[in-house]
Amino acid sequence: MLKPEKAFLVGAILPGFSPTGIEDQLSELKLLASTYGAETMGIITQSRKIIDPVTFLGIGKIQQIKNQAAEMGCSLIIFND
């Protein structure tokens, strides 16, 4: 039997998003990942005034996501936007 892929979910909280709204989006992403056959290993969020056109989030947060996903053996990183 194949091992399920491991997913790390990322939520960008933009102006106008409510805490409930981001929770709903991440719950939906988790369900979509599960439907695909992936196990969600971690979730992280970052509040942003604007999306960085190069990295989407801040470079420090990208490095944190990369490190945490690697430690957990994630092969997928899924963003909410």
C-alpha positions, 0 to 999 in steps of 0.5 A: 500500500502506498503511503499518503502524501504529506501536505503543509497548508499555508493561509495568507490573512489579507485585509478584510479576512476575518479569523473565521474566514481563514479558518473556513478556508483552511478547513476546506483546503484540509478537506481537499488535500484529504480528498486527494489522498494527502495527510495534512501535517501542519498549518501556518498563517501570516497576516499581510497588508499586501501579497509580495509579488515575488514570494507571496508571503514574507521571505522569513515566513517562506523559509519557516514554511520550507523548514517545517515542511521538510522536517515533517516530510511534506511533499505538498505545500498548499496555499489558500490563495 
